[in-house]
């Protein structure tokens, strides 16, 4: 499952700097997550670093992009191959 940034986002850039897949982009007025690049940090960390970096708790699971652990691992492997 990808993460989703809510309207509570203050565009502080903390989450974007933490994302190992560069899945977070500056948006207007809030940041947005590319679900095709978000692996919830699978392959890098135990939990999504953007969530812990967000000072206003504006990041959480995206119910519209639910993925199993196997799907997230496969996505991670595919991203690694394309780099």
Secondary structure by P-SEA (a helix, b strand, c coil): cbbbbccccccccccccccccccccccccbbbbcccccccccccccccccccccccccccccccccccaaaaaaaaaaaaaac
